Amino acid sequence: MNPRSLLFAGALALAGCAEGSGTTGIVGSGEPAPDWKLVDVNPDSATHEQARGPSDYAGSVSGWYFAHAT
C-alpha cells in the first residue's frame, strides 16, 4: 500500500469515528444500532451452529465481516 492510500484510509477511519452524524445506528450518533442474530456456520468456530449477534459482545470491541460465496 502506498503512503497516499494509507493516509486516505486513516482519514476515512477517523471520519467514521466523528460524533454527531445524526443517523440512527451509525457509530457516534449516540443511538444504539439495531440488534440482530445470525447462525455461525464456521465449522472451526467455538460457537458453530449458534445464533450470534452484537448483543453477545456488549461492552466489548468487535468487528463484523459478512461474506457470501457460491
mmCIF file of the N, C-alpha and C atoms, coordinates in Angstrom:
data_MODEL
# 
_entry.id   MODEL 
# 
loop_
_atom_site.group_PDB 
_atom_site.id 
_atom_site.type_symbol 
_atom_site.label_atom_id 
_atom_site.label_alt_id 
_atom_site.label_comp_id 
_atom_site.label_asym_id 
_atom_site.label_entity_id 
_atom_site.label_seq_id 
_atom_site.pdbx_PDB_ins_code 
_atom_site.Cartn_x 
_atom_site.Cartn_y 
_atom_site.Cartn_z 
_atom_site.occupancy 
_atom_site.B_iso_or_equiv 
_atom_site.pdbx_formal_charge 
_atom_site.auth_seq_id 
_atom_site.auth_comp_id 
_atom_site.auth_asym_id 
_atom_site.auth_atom_id 
_atom_site.pdbx_PDB_model_num 
ATOM 1   N N  . MET A 1 1  ? 0.858   -1.177  0.000  1.00 0.00 ? 1  MET A N  1 
ATOM 2   C CA . MET A 1 1  ? 0.000   0.000   0.000  1.00 0.00 ? 1  MET A CA 1 
ATOM 3   C C  . MET A 1 1  ? 0.897   1.230   0.000  1.00 0.00 ? 1  MET A C  1 
ATOM 4   N N  . ASN A 1 2  ? 0.627   2.137   -0.905 1.00 0.00 ? 2  ASN A N  1 
ATOM 5   C CA . ASN A 1 2  ? 1.468   3.325   -0.958 1.00 0.00 ? 2  ASN A CA 1 
ATOM 6   C C  . ASN A 1 2  ? 1.075   4.303   0.158  1.00 0.00 ? 2  ASN A C  1 
ATOM 7   N N  . PRO A 1 3  ? 1.969   5.212   0.527  1.00 0.00 ? 3  PRO A N  1 
ATOM 8   C CA . PRO A 1 3  ? 1.707   6.138   1.644  1.00 0.00 ? 3  PRO A CA 1 
ATOM 9   C C  . PRO A 1 3  ? 0.461   6.991   1.452  1.00 0.00 ? 3  PRO A C  1 
ATOM 10  N N  . ARG A 1 4  ? 0.167   7.368   0.217  1.00 0.00 ? 4  ARG A N  1 
ATOM 11  C CA . ARG A 1 4  ? -1.020  8.195   -0.036 1.00 0.00 ? 4  ARG A CA 1 
ATOM 12  C C  . ARG A 1 4  ? -2.301  7.424   0.275  1.00 0.00 ? 4  ARG A C  1 
ATOM 13  N N  . SER A 1 5  ? -2.354  6.141   -0.125 1.00 0.00 ? 5  SER A N  1 
ATOM 14  C CA . SER A 1 5  ? -3.513  5.297   0.163  1.00 0.00 ? 5  SER A CA 1 
ATOM 15  C C  . SER A 1 5  ? -3.663  5.067   1.655  1.00 0.00 ? 5  SER A C  1 
ATOM 16  N N  . LEU A 1 6  ? -2.537  4.877   2.337  1.00 0.00 ? 6  LEU A N  1 
ATOM 17  C CA . LEU A 1 6  ? -2.554  4.674   3.781  1.00 0.00 ? 6  LEU A CA 1 
ATOM 18  C C  . LEU A 1 6  ? -3.099  5.913   4.490  1.00 0.00 ? 6  LEU A C  1 
ATOM 19  N N  . LEU A 1 7  ? -2.681  7.095   4.051  1.00 0.00 ? 7  LEU A N  1 
ATOM 20  C CA . LEU A 1 7  ? -3.173  8.342   4.637  1.00 0.00 ? 7  LEU A CA 1 
ATOM 21  C C  . LEU A 1 7  ? -4.675  8.491   4.402  1.00 0.00 ? 7  LEU A C  1 
ATOM 22  N N  . PHE A 1 8  ? -5.134  8.167   3.195  1.00 0.00 ? 8  PHE A N  1 
ATOM 23  C CA . PHE A 1 8  ? -6.557  8.259   2.869  1.00 0.00 ? 8  PHE A CA 1 
ATOM 24  C C  . PHE A 1 8  ? -7.371  7.290   3.728  1.00 0.00 ? 8  PHE A C  1 
ATOM 25  N N  . ALA A 1 9  ? -6.881  6.049   3.886  1.00 0.00 ? 9  ALA A N  1 
ATOM 26  C CA . ALA A 1 9  ? -7.580  5.059   4.710  1.00 0.00 ? 9  ALA A CA 1 
ATOM 27  C C  . ALA A 1 9  ? -7.652  5.532   6.158  1.00 0.00 ? 9  ALA A C  1 
ATOM 28  N N  . GLY A 1 10 ? -6.578  6.119   6.671  1.00 0.00 ? 10 GLY A N  1 
ATOM 29  C CA . GLY A 1 10 ? -6.579  6.650   8.040  1.00 0.00 ? 10 GLY A CA 1 
ATOM 30  C C  . GLY A 1 10 ? -7.578  7.779   8.202  1.00 0.00 ? 10 GLY A C  1 
ATOM 31  N N  . ALA A 1 11 ? -7.661  8.653   7.212  1.00 0.00 ? 11 ALA A N  1 
ATOM 32  C CA . ALA A 1 11 ? -8.622  9.760   7.264  1.00 0.00 ? 11 ALA A CA 1 
ATOM 33  C C  . ALA A 1 11 ? -10.056 9.239   7.274  1.00 0.00 ? 11 ALA A C  1 
ATOM 34  N N  . LEU A 1 12 ? -10.329 8.217   6.467  1.00 0.00 ? 12 LEU A N  1 
ATOM 35  C CA . LEU A 1 12 ? -11.669 7.627   6.455  1.00 0.00 ? 12 LEU A CA 1 
ATOM 36  C C  . LEU A 1 12 ? -12.005 7.002   7.804  1.00 0.00 ? 12 LEU A C  1 
ATOM 37  N N  . ALA A 1 13 ? -11.035 6.325   8.399  1.00 0.00 ? 13 ALA A N  1 
ATOM 38  C CA . ALA A 1 13 ? -11.265 5.702   9.701  1.00 0.00 ? 13 ALA A CA 1 
ATOM 39  C C  . ALA A 1 13 ? -11.583 6.758   10.755 1.00 0.00 ? 13 ALA A C  1 
ATOM 40  N N  . LEU A 1 14 ? -10.855 7.855   10.749 1.00 0.00 ? 14 LEU A N  1 
ATOM 41  C CA . LEU A 1 14 ? -11.116 8.926   11.716 1.00 0.00 ? 14 LEU A CA 1 
ATOM 42  C C  . LEU A 1 14 ? -12.470 9.586   11.457 1.00 0.00 ? 14 LEU A C  1 
ATOM 43  N N  . ALA A 1 15 ? -12.822 9.764   10.205 1.00 0.00 ? 15 ALA A N  1 
ATOM 44  C CA . ALA A 1 15 ? -14.113 10.369  9.875  1.00 0.00 ? 15 ALA A CA 1 
ATOM 45  C C  . ALA A 1 15 ? -15.256 9.497   10.362 1.00 0.00 ? 15 ALA A C  1 
ATOM 46  N N  . GLY A 1 16 ? -15.089 8.189   10.323 1.00 0.00 ? 16 GLY A N  1 
ATOM 47  C CA . GLY A 1 16 ? -16.119 7.274   10.789 1.00 0.00 ? 16 GLY A CA 1 
ATOM 48  C C  . GLY A 1 16 ? -16.325 7.329   12.289 1.00 0.00 ? 16 GLY A C  1 
ATOM 49  N N  . CYS A 1 17 ? -15.358 7.878   13.007 1.00 0.00 ? 17 CYS A N  1 
ATOM 50  C CA . CYS A 1 17 ? -15.457 7.982   14.465 1.00 0.00 ? 17 CYS A CA 1 
ATOM 51  C C  . CYS A 1 17 ? -16.012 9.324   14.918 1.00 0.00 ? 17 CYS A C  1 
ATOM 52  N N  . ALA A 1 18 ? -16.337 10.195  13.983 1.00 0.00 ? 18 ALA A N  1 
ATOM 53  C CA . ALA A 1 18 ? -16.812 11.527  14.325 1.00 0.00 ? 18 ALA A CA 1 
ATOM 54  C C  . ALA A 1 18 ? -18.164 11.476  15.018 1.00 0.00 ? 18 ALA A C  1 
ATOM 55  N N  . GLU A 1 19 ? -18.354 12.347  15.989 1.00 0.00 ? 19 GLU A N  1 
ATOM 56  C CA . GLU A 1 19 ? -19.620 12.442  16.720 1.00 0.00 ? 19 GLU A CA 1 
ATOM 57  C C  . GLU A 1 19 ? -20.626 13.248  15.915 1.00 0.00 ? 19 GLU A C  1 
ATOM 58  N N  . GLY A 1 20 ? -21.905 13.000  16.204 1.00 0.00 ? 20 GLY A N  1 
ATOM 59  C CA . GLY A 1 20 ? -22.954 13.852  15.667 1.00 0.00 ? 20 GLY A CA 1 
ATOM 60  C C  . GLY A 1 20 ? -23.284 13.645  14.204 1.00 0.00 ? 20 GLY A C  1 
ATOM 61  N N  . SER A 1 21 ? -23.197 12.435  13.705 1.00 0.00 ? 21 SER A N  1 
ATOM 62  C CA . SER A 1 21 ? -23.542 12.210  12.311 1.00 0.00 ? 21 SER A CA 1 
ATOM 63  C C  . SER A 1 21 ? -25.039 12.372  12.071 1.00 0.00 ? 21 SER A C  1 
ATOM 64  N N  . GLY A 1 22 ? -25.859 12.207  13.139 1.00 0.00 ? 22 GLY A N  1 
ATOM 65  C CA . GLY A 1 22 ? -27.292 12.412  13.025 1.00 0.00 ? 22 GLY A CA 1 
ATOM 66  C C  . GLY A 1 22 ? -28.047 11.249  12.408 1.00 0.00 ? 22 GLY A C  1 
ATOM 67  N N  . THR A 1 23 ? -27.392 10.147  12.114 1.00 0.00 ? 23 THR A N  1 
ATOM 68  C CA . THR A 1 23 ? -28.043 8.989   11.518 1.00 0.00 ? 23 THR A CA 1 
ATOM 69  C C  . THR A 1 23 ? -28.142 7.863   12.539 1.00 0.00 ? 23 THR A C  1 
ATOM 70  N N  . THR A 1 24 ? -29.334 7.352   12.772 1.00 0.00 ? 24 THR A N  1 
ATOM 71  C CA . THR A 1 24 ? -29.535 6.284   13.742 1.00 0.00 ? 24 THR A CA 1 
ATOM 72  C C  . THR A 1 24 ? -28.747 5.049   13.353 1.00 0.00 ? 24 THR A C  1 
ATOM 73  N N  . GLY A 1 25 ? -28.053 4.449   14.328 1.00 0.00 ? 25 GLY A N  1 
ATOM 74  C CA . GLY A 1 25 ? -27.320 3.220   14.101 1.00 0.00 ? 25 GLY A CA 1 
ATOM 75  C C  . GLY A 1 25 ? -25.905 3.423   13.592 1.00 0.00 ? 25 GLY A C  1 
ATOM 76  N N  . ILE A 1 26 ? -25.484 4.659   13.395 1.00 0.00 ? 26 ILE A N  1 
ATOM 77  C CA . ILE A 1 26 ? -24.136 4.943   12.924 1.00 0.00 ? 26 ILE A CA 1 
ATOM 78  C C  . ILE A 1 26 ? -23.261 5.260   14.133 1.00 0.00 ? 26 ILE A C  1 
ATOM 79  N N  . VAL A 1 27 ? -22.032 4.740   14.135 1.00 0.00 ? 27 VAL A N  1 
ATOM 80  C CA . VAL A 1 27 ? -21.118 4.995   15.241 1.00 0.00 ? 27 VAL A CA 1 
ATOM 81  C C  . VAL A 1 27 ? -21.000 6.488   15.467 1.00 0.00 ? 27 VAL A C  1 
ATOM 82  N N  . GLY A 1 28 ? -21.125 6.896   16.707 1.00 0.00 ? 28 GLY A N  1 
ATOM 83  C CA . GLY A 1 28 ? -21.009 8.301   17.049 1.00 0.00 ? 28 GLY A CA 1 
ATOM 84  C C  . GLY A 1 28 ? -22.334 9.045   17.052 1.00 0.00 ? 28 GLY A C  1 
ATOM 85  N N  . SER A 1 29 ? -23.431 8.398   16.676 1.00 0.00 ? 29 SER A N  1 
ATOM 86  C CA . SER A 1 29 ? -24.722 9.082   16.627 1.00 0.00 ? 29 SER A CA 1 
ATOM 87  C C  . SER A 1 29 ? -25.357 9.197   18.000 1.00 0.00 ? 29 SER A C  1 
ATOM 88  N N  . GLY A 1 30 ? -24.836 8.435   18.966 1.00 0.00 ? 30 GLY A N  1 
ATOM 89  C CA . GLY A 1 30 ? -25.404 8.464   20.311 1.00 0.00 ? 30 GLY A CA 1 
ATOM 90  C C  . GLY A 1 30 ? -26.559 7.498   20.483 1.00 0.00 ? 30 GLY A C  1 
ATOM 91  N N  . GLU A 1 31 ? -26.946 6.813   19.409 1.00 0.00 ? 31 GLU A N  1 
ATOM 92  C CA . GLU A 1 31 ? -28.044 5.856   19.481 1.00 0.00 ? 31 GLU A CA 1 
ATOM 93  C C  . GLU A 1 31 ? -27.521 4.462   19.152 1.00 0.00 ? 31 GLU A C  1 
ATOM 94  N N  . PRO A 1 32 ? -28.034 3.441   19.829 1.00 0.00 ? 32 PRO A N  1 
ATOM 95  C CA . PRO A 1 32 ? -27.560 2.080   19.551 1.00 0.00 ? 32 PRO A CA 1 
ATOM 96  C C  . PRO A 1 32 ? -28.044 1.584   18.191 1.00 0.00 ? 32 PRO A C  1 
ATOM 97  N N  . ALA A 1 33 ? -27.235 0.756   17.568 1.00 0.00 ? 33 ALA A N  1 
ATOM 98  C CA . ALA A 1 33 ? -27.639 0.110   16.319 1.00 0.00 ? 33 ALA A CA 1 
ATOM 99  C C  . ALA A 1 33 ? -28.619 -1.008  16.643 1.00 0.00 ? 33 ALA A C  1 
ATOM 100 N N  . PRO A 1 34 ? -29.482 -1.371  15.732 1.00 0.00 ? 34 PRO A N  1 
ATOM 101 C CA . PRO A 1 34 ? -30.416 -2.468  15.987 1.00 0.00 ? 34 PRO A CA 1 
ATOM 102 C C  . PRO A 1 34 ? -29.685 -3.781  16.226 1.00 0.00 ? 34 PRO A C  1 
ATOM 103 N N  . ASP A 1 35 ? -30.253 -4.626  17.070 1.00 0.00 ? 35 ASP A N  1 
ATOM 104 C CA . ASP A 1 35 ? -29.646 -5.927  17.332 1.00 0.00 ? 35 ASP A CA 1 
ATOM 105 C C  . ASP A 1 35 ? -30.157 -6.924  16.304 1.00 0.00 ? 35 ASP A C  1 
ATOM 106 N N  . TRP A 1 36 ? -29.354 -7.913  15.985 1.00 0.00 ? 36 TRP A N  1 
ATOM 107 C CA . TRP A 1 36 ? -29.703 -8.961  15.045 1.00 0.00 ? 36 TRP A CA 1 
ATOM 108 C C  . TRP A 1 36 ? -28.935 -10.214 15.429 1.00 0.00 ? 36 TRP A C  1 
ATOM 109 N N  . LYS A 1 37 ? -29.319 -11.345 14.886 1.00 0.00 ? 37 LYS A N  1 
ATOM 110 C CA . LYS A 1 37 ? -28.643 -12.625 15.140 1.00 0.00 ? 37 LYS A CA 1 
ATOM 111 C C  . LYS A 1 37 ? -28.485 -13.368 13.826 1.00 0.00 ? 37 LYS A C  1 
ATOM 112 N N  . LEU A 1 38 ? -27.337 -14.010 13.644 1.00 0.00 ? 38 LEU A N  1 
ATOM 113 C CA . LEU A 1 38 ? -27.082 -14.891 12.513 1.00 0.00 ? 38 LEU A CA 1 
ATOM 114 C C  . LEU A 1 38 ? -26.464 -16.173 13.048 1.00 0.00 ? 38 LEU A C  1 
ATOM 115 N N  . VAL A 1 39 ? -26.730 -17.279 12.388 1.00 0.00 ? 39 VAL A N  1 
ATOM 116 C CA . VAL A 1 39 ? -26.173 -18.559 12.799 1.00 0.00 ? 39 VAL A CA 1 
ATOM 117 C C  . VAL A 1 39 ? -24.723 -18.643 12.326 1.00 0.00 ? 39 VAL A C  1 
ATOM 118 N N  . ASP A 1 40 ? -23.831 -19.025 13.222 1.00 0.00 ? 40 ASP A N  1 
ATOM 119 C CA . ASP A 1 40 ? -22.412 -19.194 12.923 1.00 0.00 ? 40 ASP A CA 1 
ATOM 120 C C  . ASP A 1 40 ? -22.239 -20.487 12.119 1.00 0.00 ? 40 ASP A C  1 
ATOM 121 N N  . VAL A 1 41 ? -21.836 -20.367 10.869 1.00 0.00 ? 41 VAL A N  1 
ATOM 122 C CA . VAL A 1 41 ? -21.692 -21.544 10.005 1.00 0.00 ? 41 VAL A CA 1 
ATOM 123 C C  . VAL A 1 41 ? -20.235 -21.977 9.850  1.00 0.00 ? 41 VAL A C  1 
ATOM 124 N N  . ASN A 1 42 ? -19.327 -21.364 10.594 1.00 0.00 ? 42 ASN A N  1 
ATOM 125 C CA . ASN A 1 42 ? -17.912 -21.725 10.530 1.00 0.00 ? 42 ASN A CA 1 
ATOM 126 C C  . ASN A 1 42 ? -17.682 -22.993 11.350 1.00 0.00 ? 42 ASN A C  1 
ATOM 127 N N  . PRO A 1 43 ? -17.360 -24.122 10.722 1.00 0.00 ? 43 PRO A N  1 
ATOM 128 C CA . PRO A 1 43 ? -17.198 -25.373 11.470 1.00 0.00 ? 43 PRO A CA 1 
ATOM 129 C C  . PRO A 1 43 ? -16.011 -25.357 12.437 1.00 0.00 ? 43 PRO A C  1 
ATOM 130 N N  . ASP A 1 44 ? -15.068 -24.424 12.263 1.00 0.00 ? 44 ASP A N  1 
ATOM 131 C CA . ASP A 1 44 ? -13.907 -24.326 13.161 1.00 0.00 ? 44 ASP A CA 1 
ATOM 132 C C  . ASP A 1 44 ? -14.146 -23.376 14.332 1.00 0.00 ? 44 ASP A C  1 
ATOM 133 N N  . SER A 1 45 ? -15.305 -22.752 14.392 1.00 0.00 ? 45 SER A N  1 
ATOM 134 C CA . SER A 1 45 ? -15.618 -21.781 15.439 1.00 0.00 ? 45 SER A CA 1 
ATOM 135 C C  . SER A 1 45 ? -16.124 -22.465 16.709 1.00 0.00 ? 45 SER A C  1 
ATOM 136 N N  . ALA A 1 46 ? -15.804 -21.866 17.842 1.00 0.00 ? 46 ALA A N  1 
ATOM 137 C CA . ALA A 1 46 ? -16.292 -22.397 19.122 1.00 0.00 ? 46 ALA A CA 1 
ATOM 138 C C  . ALA A 1 46 ? -17.806 -22.221 19.253 1.00 0.00 ? 46 ALA A C  1 
ATOM 139 N N  . THR A 1 47 ? -18.386 -21.320 18.461 1.00 0.00 ? 47 THR A N  1 
ATOM 140 C CA . THR A 1 47 ? -19.831 -21.076 18.529 1.00 0.00 ? 47 THR A CA 1 
ATOM 141 C C  . THR A 1 47 ? -20.551 -21.613 17.286 1.00 0.00 ? 47 THR A C  1 
ATOM 142 N N  . HIS A 1 48 ? -19.984 -22.632 16.644 1.00 0.00 ? 48 HIS A N  1 
ATOM 143 C CA . HIS A 1 48 ? -20.573 -23.215 15.430 1.00 0.00 ? 48 HIS A CA 1 
ATOM 144 C C  . HIS A 1 48 ? -22.028 -23.613 15.678 1.00 0.00 ? 48 HIS A C  1 
ATOM 145 N N  . GLU A 1 49 ? -22.896 -23.270 14.738 1.00 0.00 ? 49 GLU A N  1 
ATOM 146 C CA . GLU A 1 49 ? -24.335 -23.556 14.755 1.00 0.00 ? 49 GLU A CA 1 
ATOM 147 C C  . GLU A 1 49 ? -25.101 -22.831 15.863 1.00 0.00 ? 49 GLU A C  1 
ATOM 148 N N  . GLN A 1 50 ? -24.522 -21.812 16.449 1.00 0.00 ? 50 GLN A N  1 
ATOM 149 C CA . GLN A 1 50 ? -25.225 -20.992 17.445 1.00 0.00 ? 50 GLN A CA 1 
ATOM 150 C C  . GLN A 1 50 ? -25.552 -19.636 16.819 1.00 0.00 ? 50 GLN A C  1 
ATOM 151 N N  . ALA A 1 51 ? -26.691 -19.067 17.197 1.00 0.00 ? 51 ALA A N  1 
ATOM 152 C CA . ALA A 1 51 ? -27.048 -17.728 16.739 1.00 0.00 ? 51 ALA A CA 1 
ATOM 153 C C  . ALA A 1 51 ? -26.240 -16.711 17.532 1.00 0.00 ? 51 ALA A C  1 
ATOM 154 N N  . ARG A 1 52 ? -25.533 -15.834 16.834 1.00 0.00 ? 52 ARG A N  1 
ATOM 155 C CA . ARG A 1 52 ? -24.684 -14.837 17.470 1.00 0.00 ? 52 ARG A CA 1 
ATOM 156 C C  . ARG A 1 52 ? -25.010 -13.465 16.891 1.00 0.00 ? 52 ARG A C  1 
ATOM 157 N N  . GLY A 1 53 ? -24.818 -12.427 17.696 1.00 0.00 ? 53 GLY A N  1 
ATOM 158 C CA . GLY A 1 53 ? -25.041 -11.062 17.251 1.00 0.00 ? 53 GLY A CA 1 
ATOM 159 C C  . GLY A 1 53 ? -24.327 -10.079 18.139 1.00 0.00 ? 53 GLY A C  1 
ATOM 160 N N  . PRO A 1 54 ? -24.465 -8.784  17.865 1.00 0.00 ? 54 PRO A N  1 
ATOM 161 C CA . PRO A 1 54 ? -23.766 -7.758  18.627 1.00 0.00 ? 54 PRO A CA 1 
ATOM 162 C C  . PRO A 1 54 ? -24.064 -7.779  20.128 1.00 0.00 ? 54 PRO A C  1 
ATOM 163 N N  . SER A 1 55 ? -25.273 -8.132  20.521 1.00 0.00 ? 55 SER A N  1 
ATOM 164 C CA . SER A 1 55 ? -25.615 -8.119  21.944 1.00 0.00 ? 55 SER A CA 1 
ATOM 165 C C  . SER A 1 55 ? -24.828 -9.170  22.730 1.00 0.00 ? 55 SER A C  1 
ATOM 166 N N  . ASP A 1 56 ? -24.303 -10.191 22.047 1.00 0.00 ? 56 ASP A N  1 
ATOM 167 C CA . ASP A 1 56 ? -23.484 -11.206 22.710 1.00 0.00 ? 56 ASP A CA 1 
ATOM 168 C C  . ASP A 1 56 ? -22.126 -10.656 23.121 1.00 0.00 ? 56 ASP A C  1 
ATOM 169 N N  . TYR A 1 57 ? -21.755 -9.528  22.558 1.00 0.00 ? 57 TYR A N  1 
ATOM 170 C CA . TYR A 1 57 ? -20.454 -8.924  22.838 1.00 0.00 ? 57 TYR A CA 1 
ATOM 171 C C  . TYR A 1 57 ? -20.592 -7.522  23.415 1.00 0.00 ? 57 TYR A C  1 
ATOM 172 N N  . ALA A 1 58 ? -21.701 -7.249  24.084 1.00 0.00 ? 58 ALA A N  1 
ATOM 173 C CA . ALA A 1 58 ? -21.941 -5.927  24.677 1.00 0.00 ? 58 ALA A CA 1 
ATOM 174 C C  . ALA A 1 58 ? -20.806 -5.572  25.629 1.00 0.00 ? 58 ALA A C  1 
ATOM 175 N N  . GLY A 1 59 ? -20.322 -4.346  25.526 1.00 0.00 ? 59 GLY A N  1 
ATOM 176 C CA . GLY A 1 59 ? -19.236 -3.883  26.379 1.00 0.00 ? 59 GLY A CA 1 
ATOM 177 C C  . GLY A 1 59 ? -17.862 -4.234  25.857 1.00 0.00 ? 59 GLY A C  1 
ATOM 178 N N  . SER A 1 60 ? -17.798 -4.916  24.714 1.00 0.00 ? 60 SER A N  1 
ATOM 179 C CA . SER A 1 60 ? -16.524 -5.298  24.098 1.00 0.00 ? 60 SER A CA 1 
ATOM 180 C C  . SER A 1 60 ? -16.425 -4.680  22.710 1.00 0.00 ? 60 SER A C  1 
ATOM 181 N N  . VAL A 1 61 ? -15.206 -4.540  22.249 1.00 0.00 ? 61 VAL A N  1 
ATOM 182 C CA . VAL A 1 61 ? -14.992 -4.088  20.879 1.00 0.00 ? 61 VAL A CA 1 
ATOM 183 C C  . VAL A 1 61 ? -15.102 -5.313  19.978 1.00 0.00 ? 61 VAL A C  1 
ATOM 184 N N  . SER A 1 62 ? -15.862 -5.195  18.900 1.00 0.00 ? 62 SER A N  1 
ATOM 185 C CA . SER A 1 62 ? -15.996 -6.315  17.974 1.00 0.00 ? 62 SER A CA 1 
ATOM 186 C C  . SER A 1 62 ? -16.051 -5.793  16.541 1.00 0.00 ? 62 SER A C  1 
ATOM 187 N N  . GLY A 1 63 ? -15.664 -6.638  15.620 1.00 0.00 ? 63 GLY A N  1 
ATOM 188 C CA . GLY A 1 63 ? -15.744 -6.323  14.197 1.00 0.00 ? 63 GLY A CA 1 
ATOM 189 C C  . GLY A 1 63 ? -16.556 -7.405  13.528 1.00 0.00 ? 63 GLY A C  1 
ATOM 190 N N  . TRP A 1 64 ? -17.320 -7.047  12.511 1.00 0.00 ? 64 TRP A N  1 
ATOM 191 C CA . TRP A 1 64 ? -18.199 -7.998  11.842 1.00 0.00 ? 64 TRP A CA 1 
ATOM 192 C C  . TRP A 1 64 ? -17.877 -8.026  10.367 1.00 0.00 ? 64 TRP A C  1 
ATOM 193 N N  . TYR A 1 65 ? -17.720 -9.236  9.839  1.00 0.00 ? 65 TYR A N  1 
ATOM 194 C CA . TYR A 1 65 ? -17.397 -9.451  8.441  1.00 0.00 ? 65 TYR A CA 1 
ATOM 195 C C  . TYR A 1 65 ? -18.454 -10.379 7.851  1.00 0.00 ? 65 TYR A C  1 
ATOM 196 N N  . PHE A 1 66 ? -19.050 -9.959  6.753  1.00 0.00 ? 66 PHE A N  1 
ATOM 197 C CA . PHE A 1 66 ? -20.064 -10.773 6.100  1.00 0.00 ? 66 PHE A CA 1 
ATOM 198 C C  . PHE A 1 66 ? -19.550 -11.168 4.720  1.00 0.00 ? 66 PHE A C  1 
ATOM 199 N N  . ALA A 1 67 ? -19.584 -12.438 4.438  1.00 0.00 ? 67 ALA A N  1 
ATOM 200 C CA . ALA A 1 67 ? -19.107 -12.917 3.133  1.00 0.00 ? 67 ALA A CA 1 
ATOM 201 C C  . ALA A 1 67 ? -20.148 -13.870 2.554  1.00 0.00 ? 67 ALA A C  1 
ATOM 202 N N  . HIS A 1 68 ? -20.134 -13.949 1.254  1.00 0.00 ? 68 HIS A N  1 
ATOM 203 C CA . HIS A 1 68 ? -21.041 -14.860 0.555  1.00 0.00 ? 68 HIS A CA 1 
ATOM 204 C C  . HIS A 1 68 ? -20.282 -15.437 -0.637 1.00 0.00 ? 68 HIS A C  1 
ATOM 205 N N  . ALA A 1 69 ? -20.345 -16.722 -0.776 1.00 0.00 ? 69 ALA A N  1 
ATOM 206 C CA . ALA A 1 69 ? -19.702 -17.376 -1.914 1.00 0.00 ? 69 ALA A CA 1 
ATOM 207 C C  . ALA A 1 69 ? -20.674 -18.387 -2.509 1.00 0.00 ? 69 ALA A C  1 
ATOM 208 N N  . THR A 1 70 ? -20.584 -18.568 -3.803 1.00 0.00 ? 70 THR A N  1 
ATOM 209 C CA . THR A 1 70 ? -21.445 -19.556 -4.460 1.00 0.00 ? 70 THR A CA 1 
ATOM 210 C C  . THR A 1 70 ? -20.601 -20.578 -5.178 1.00 0.00 ? 70 THR A C  1 
# 
